[in-house]
Amino acid sequence: MSERYQTYRDFWPHYLREHARPETRVLHYAGSVLAIGLLLLALATRTWWALILVPVSGYFFAWISHAFIERNKPATFTHPLWSLISDYRMLWVRITGSLDDELARAGVSGEGRA
């Protein structure tokens, strides 16, 4: 059973350890970027039914990666809001080039830092 964290500061390193494999992170990035794109498209075209696809696209890639790559339970089930925030934080620190430092601080080995 997953540990319950009292603060987001304590949760973030756990989240990174649960996303230790680069392949997992790549699938999360794909889902996050697709979700943003679908949200913008739905808003721009006023295609309101397409808003349903936003969480579906984001979670589809994430859950596939946890089931078949990490082989662990997604943090979404125990910490849904912090998990969502962390998905986009992980994408941001990747884009800005500080992911390796964050992974190192979380204790993720060098193999996972690609």
C-alpha positions as CSV (number, residue, x, y, z in Angstrom):
1,M,0.0,0.0,0.0
2,S,1.2,3.5,-0.9
3,E,2.4,5.8,1.9
4,R,0.3,8.8,2.7
5,Y,2.3,12.0,2.6
6,Q,1.5,15.0,4.8
7,T,3.2,17.6,2.6
8,Y,3.8,18.1,-1.1
9,R,7.5,18.7,-0.3
10,D,7.7,15.1,1.0
11,F,5.6,13.7,-1.8
12,W,7.7,15.2,-4.7
13,P,10.8,12.9,-4.2
14,H,8.5,9.9,-3.8
15,Y,6.8,10.9,-7.1
16,L,10.2,11.0,-8.9
17,R,11.2,7.6,-7.5
18,E,7.9,6.2,-8.8
19,H,8.9,7.6,-12.3
20,A,12.5,6.4,-12.2
21,R,12.6,5.0,-15.7
22,P,13.1,7.4,-18.6
23,E,10.5,5.6,-20.7
24,T,7.9,6.2,-18.0
25,R,8.7,9.9,-18.0
26,V,8.5,10.1,-21.8
27,L,5.0,8.6,-21.8
28,H,4.0,11.0,-19.1
29,Y,5.3,14.0,-21.1
30,A,3.4,12.8,-24.2
31,G,0.2,12.5,-22.2
32,S,0.7,15.9,-20.5
33,V,1.5,17.7,-23.8
34,L,-1.4,16.0,-25.6
35,A,-3.8,17.0,-22.7
36,I,-2.6,20.6,-23.0
37,G,-3.1,20.6,-26.7
38,L,-6.5,19.1,-26.5
39,L,-7.5,21.6,-23.9
40,L,-6.4,24.5,-26.1
41,L,-8.0,23.0,-29.1
42,A,-11.3,22.5,-27.3
43,L,-11.3,26.0,-26.0
44,A,-10.3,27.6,-29.3
45,T,-13.0,25.7,-31.3
46,R,-15.6,25.7,-28.5
47,T,-15.8,21.9,-28.9
48,W,-16.9,21.4,-25.3
49,W,-17.4,17.6,-25.5
50,A,-13.7,17.4,-26.4
51,L,-12.8,18.5,-22.9
52,I,-13.6,14.9,-21.8
53,L,-10.5,13.8,-23.8
54,V,-8.2,16.0,-21.8
55,P,-7.9,13.8,-18.7
56,V,-8.3,10.6,-20.7
57,S,-5.3,11.5,-22.9
58,G,-3.2,12.5,-19.9
59,Y,-4.0,9.5,-17.8
60,F,-3.9,6.9,-20.6
61,F,-0.2,7.3,-21.2
62,A,0.6,7.6,-17.5
63,W,-1.3,4.5,-16.5
64,I,0.1,2.5,-19.4
65,S,3.7,3.4,-18.3
66,H,3.0,2.4,-14.7
67,A,1.5,-0.9,-15.7
68,F,4.0,-2.0,-18.3
69,I,7.3,-0.1,-17.6
70,E,7.5,0.9,-13.9
71,R,5.2,-1.9,-12.8
72,N,3.9,0.1,-9.9
73,K,0.7,1.8,-8.8
74,P,0.1,5.3,-10.1
75,A,0.3,8.0,-7.4
76,T,-3.0,9.3,-8.8
77,F,-4.9,6.8,-6.7
78,T,-3.5,8.0,-3.3
79,H,-2.6,11.7,-4.1
80,P,-4.6,12.8,-7.1
81,L,-4.0,16.5,-6.9
82,W,-0.3,16.3,-6.0
83,S,0.1,13.7,-8.7
84,L,-1.4,16.0,-11.3
85,I,0.7,18.9,-10.2
86,S,3.8,16.7,-10.3
87,D,3.1,15.5,-13.8
88,Y,3.4,19.1,-15.0
89,R,6.2,19.9,-12.6
90,M,8.2,17.0,-14.0
91,L,7.6,18.2,-17.5
92,W,8.6,21.7,-16.6
93,V,11.9,20.6,-14.9
94,R,12.6,18.5,-18.0
95,I,12.1,21.4,-20.3
96,T,14.2,23.7,-18.2
97,G,17.0,21.2,-17.8
98,S,16.9,20.7,-14.1
99,L,15.4,17.2,-14.0
100,D,18.7,15.4,-13.5
101,D,19.3,17.4,-10.3
102,E,15.8,16.8,-9.0
103,L,16.2,13.0,-9.7
104,A,19.5,12.9,-7.9
105,R,18.1,14.7,-4.9
106,A,15.2,12.1,-4.9
107,G,17.7,9.2,-5.0
108,V,17.0,8.0,-8.5
109,S,20.2,6.3,-9.8
110,G,22.1,7.5,-12.8
111,E,20.5,4.9,-15.1
112,G,17.1,6.6,-14.6
113,R,18.5,10.1,-15.3
114,A,18.4,10.2,-19.1
